[in-house]
């Protein structure tokens, strides 16, 4: 398996990936829709970049970040000292409080297929009754068998790589994007399709709003944002 990017270069990579459009849309949505003086927790927060940007725009919020990777949490605590970061697993992390907003952005595909249901269930358990859960992820075309899954992963990875190169990415970012393709095809990462993911969301939330950000063409694959409410 190709390793995840180091905390210090993640922000650089993000500027060239198609995912930046989804990331910006998520940021704007959260800044606009998180209640005044509300609480927001980012599950699988990575190096904390999104939380840092939210903190700049919404100083009234109480922000929390959870990630299983000690490197990311150590980096985040130093860079964003006013945000509460802790080490935790999306499958088992339990909080003493409920949150107005629970988010998981670009990360659910790191969880093995058979455990993604449990991850969504755990996130749903943290949301206040009138709050919402925002989950963004990159999804593939649907598939019926392992051969089709690999083809779908290769198609998504190629389009992601092509767009990243078009955006003028330097070689280290291109290499990291190739690593993503490799991980997806070889099932070291666990991207799936909208058709397979949607029943999981609907199992724990009564209302799910789907927003497709990239590409704007009529494809099934791409970057999606899900706004989930109980």
C-alpha positions as CSV (number, residue, x, y, z in Angstrom):
1,X,0.0,0.0,0.0
2,X,1.2,3.5,-0.9
3,X,1.3,5.6,2.3
4,X,-0.9,8.6,3.0
5,X,0.6,12.0,2.4
6,X,2.6,13.7,5.1
7,X,0.7,16.5,7.0
8,X,3.0,19.2,5.6
9,X,2.4,18.4,1.9
10,X,-1.4,17.7,2.1
11,X,-2.3,21.3,1.7
12,X,-0.2,21.6,-1.4
13,X,-1.8,18.5,-3.0
14,X,-5.3,19.8,-2.3
15,X,-4.7,22.9,-4.4
16,X,-4.4,20.7,-7.6
17,X,-6.9,17.9,-7.0
18,X,-10.4,18.2,-8.4
19,X,-11.5,17.6,-4.8
20,X,-10.6,21.3,-4.0
21,X,-14.0,22.3,-5.5
22,X,-15.8,20.0,-3.1
23,X,-13.6,21.1,-0.2
24,X,-14.5,24.8,-0.9
25,X,-18.2,24.0,-1.2
26,X,-18.1,22.1,2.1
27,X,-16.3,25.0,3.8
28,X,-18.8,27.6,2.6
29,X,-21.8,25.4,3.6
30,X,-20.5,24.9,7.1
31,X,-19.6,28.5,7.6
32,X,-23.2,29.5,6.5
33,X,-25.2,26.7,8.2
34,X,-23.5,25.8,11.5
35,X,-25.6,27.4,14.3
36,X,-24.3,30.4,16.2
37,X,-22.1,29.4,19.1
38,X,-22.5,25.8,17.9
39,X,-20.4,22.7,18.2
40,X,-18.7,21.0,15.2
41,X,-16.6,17.8,15.2
42,X,-14.6,16.6,12.2
43,X,-14.2,12.8,12.2
44,X,-11.1,11.6,10.4
45,X,-9.9,15.2,10.3
46,X,-6.5,14.5,8.9
47,X,-4.1,17.4,9.4
48,X,-6.9,19.7,10.5
49,X,-6.7,22.0,7.5
50,X,-10.5,22.3,7.1
51,X,-11.1,23.0,10.8
52,X,-8.4,25.7,10.7
53,X,-10.2,27.5,7.9
54,X,-13.6,27.2,9.6
55,X,-12.0,28.6,12.8
56,X,-10.9,31.7,10.8
57,X,-14.4,32.4,9.5
58,X,-16.5,31.3,12.5
59,X,-14.7,32.3,15.7
60,X,-17.9,31.7,17.7
61,X,-17.8,27.9,17.2
62,X,-16.4,25.2,19.4
63,X,-14.4,22.9,17.1
64,X,-13.2,19.4,17.6
65,X,-11.0,17.1,15.5
66,X,-10.6,13.3,15.7
67,X,-8.1,11.2,13.7
68,X,-6.5,7.8,14.2
69,X,-3.2,9.0,12.8
70,X,-0.9,10.3,15.5
71,X,1.1,12.3,13.0
72,X,-1.9,14.3,11.9
73,X,-3.0,15.0,15.5
74,X,0.5,16.0,16.6
75,X,0.7,18.4,13.6
76,X,-2.8,19.8,14.1
77,X,-2.3,20.5,17.8
78,X,0.8,22.6,17.1
79,X,-0.7,24.4,14.1
80,X,-4.2,25.0,15.5
81,X,-3.8,25.3,19.3
82,X,-7.3,26.7,19.8
83,X,-9.0,23.7,18.3
84,X,-9.6,20.5,20.4
85,X,-7.8,17.6,18.7
86,X,-7.7,14.0,19.9
87,X,-6.7,10.6,18.7
88,X,-9.6,8.3,17.9
89,X,-11.0,5.7,15.6
90,X,-14.1,6.5,13.5
91,X,-15.5,3.0,14.4
92,X,-15.1,3.3,18.2
93,X,-14.7,6.9,19.2
94,X,-17.3,8.0,21.7
95,X,-17.9,11.5,23.0
96,X,-19.6,12.7,26.2
97,X,-21.6,15.3,24.2
98,X,-23.7,15.5,21.0
99,X,-22.8,18.0,18.3
100,X,-24.7,20.4,16.1
101,X,-22.6,19.3,13.1
102,X,-20.6,16.2,12.5
103,X,-18.4,16.1,9.4
104,X,-16.3,13.5,7.6
105,X,-14.7,14.8,4.4
106,X,-12.9,12.8,1.8
107,X,-12.1,10.0,4.3
108,X,-14.8,7.4,4.6
109,X,-13.1,5.4,1.8
110,X,-10.2,4.7,4.1
111,X,-12.6,2.4,6.1
112,X,-12.9,-1.2,4.8
113,X,-16.2,-1.9,3.0
114,X,-17.6,-4.2,5.7
115,X,-17.0,-1.5,8.3
116,X,-18.3,1.6,6.6
117,X,-21.9,0.9,7.9
118,X,-20.5,1.0,11.4
119,X,-18.6,4.2,10.8
120,X,-21.7,6.0,9.5
121,X,-23.7,4.6,12.4
122,X,-21.2,5.9,14.9
123,X,-21.2,9.4,13.3
124,X,-25.0,9.5,13.3
125,X,-24.9,8.8,17.1
126,X,-23.0,12.0,17.7
127,X,-25.5,14.3,16.0
128,X,-28.0,16.4,17.9
129,X,-31.6,15.8,16.9
130,X,-31.8,19.1,15.1
131,X,-28.3,19.0,13.8
132,X,-26.8,17.5,10.6
133,X,-24.0,15.2,9.4
134,X,-22.0,16.3,6.3
135,X,-20.1,13.5,4.6
136,X,-18.1,14.2,1.4
137,X,-16.3,11.5,-0.6
138,X,-15.2,10.5,-4.0
139,X,-17.3,7.7,-5.5
140,X,-16.9,5.4,-8.5
141,X,-19.2,3.9,-11.1
142,X,-21.3,1.1,-9.8
143,X,-20.0,-2.5,-10.2
144,X,-21.2,-6.1,-9.7
145,X,-17.9,-8.0,-9.2
146,X,-14.2,-7.6,-8.5
147,X,-13.2,-7.1,-12.1
148,X,-15.8,-4.4,-12.6
149,X,-14.7,-2.8,-9.3
150,X,-11.1,-2.6,-10.5
151,X,-12.2,-1.1,-13.9
152,X,-14.3,1.5,-12.1
153,X,-11.5,2.4,-9.8
154,X,-9.1,2.7,-12.7
155,X,-11.5,5.0,-14.6
156,X,-12.0,7.3,-11.6
157,X,-8.3,7.3,-10.8
158,X,-7.3,8.1,-14.4
159,X,-9.8,11.0,-14.6
160,X,-8.5,12.3,-11.3
161,X,-4.9,12.1,-12.4
162,X,-5.6,13.7,-15.8
163,X,-7.3,16.7,-14.2
164,X,-4.6,17.0,-11.6
165,X,-2.0,17.2,-14.3
166,X,-4.1,19.7,-16.3
167,X,-4.2,21.9,-13.2
168,X,-0.4,22.2,-13.3
169,X,0.5,20.0,-10.4
170,X,4.2,19.5,-9.7
171,X,5.7,16.0,-9.9
172,X,5.4,15.2,-6.2
173,X,1.6,15.9,-6.3
174,X,1.3,13.9,-9.6
175,X,3.1,11.0,-7.9
176,X,0.8,11.2,-4.9
177,X,-2.2,11.1,-7.2
178,X,-0.9,8.0,-9.0
179,X,-0.6,6.4,-5.5
180,X,-4.3,7.1,-5.0
181,X,-5.1,5.3,-8.2
182,X,-2.9,2.3,-7.2
183,X,-4.5,2.1,-3.7
184,X,-8.0,2.2,-5.2
185,X,-7.4,-0.4,-7.9
186,X,-5.6,-2.8,-5.5
187,X,-8.2,-2.3,-2.8
188,X,-5.9,-0.8,-0.2
189,X,-8.5,2.0,-0.2
190,X,-12.2,1.3,-0.3
191,X,-14.0,3.7,-2.6
192,X,-17.5,2.5,-3.7
193,X,-20.4,3.7,-5.7
194,X,-23.3,6.1,-4.9
195,X,-25.7,3.2,-5.4
196,X,-24.0,1.1,-2.8
197,X,-23.3,4.0,-0.3
198,X,-26.8,5.6,-0.3
199,X,-28.6,2.7,1.5
200,X,-26.1,3.1,4.4
201,X,-26.9,6.8,4.8
202,X,-30.6,6.2,4.6
203,X,-30.3,3.5,7.3
204,X,-29.3,6.1,9.9
205,X,-30.8,9.4,8.6
206,X,-34.3,10.2,7.5
207,X,-33.3,12.9,5.0
208,X,-30.2,12.8,2.7
209,X,-29.4,15.6,0.3
210,X,-27.0,14.7,-2.5
211,X,-24.8,17.3,-4.1
212,X,-22.4,16.3,-7.0
213,X,-19.6,18.7,-7.3
214,X,-17.2,17.2,-9.8
215,X,-17.3,16.6,-12.7
216,X,-20.2,18.6,-13.9
217,X,-20.8,16.1,-16.7
218,X,-23.4,13.4,-16.4
219,X,-21.2,10.8,-14.8
220,X,-21.9,8.5,-11.9
221,X,-18.3,8.8,-10.6
222,X,-17.0,12.0,-9.0
223,X,-16.9,14.0,-5.8
224,X,-20.1,14.1,-3.8
225,X,-21.4,15.9,-0.7
226,X,-24.1,14.4,1.4
227,X,-26.1,16.5,3.9
228,X,-27.7,14.0,6.3
229,X,-30.4,14.8,8.9
230,X,-32.2,12.6,11.4
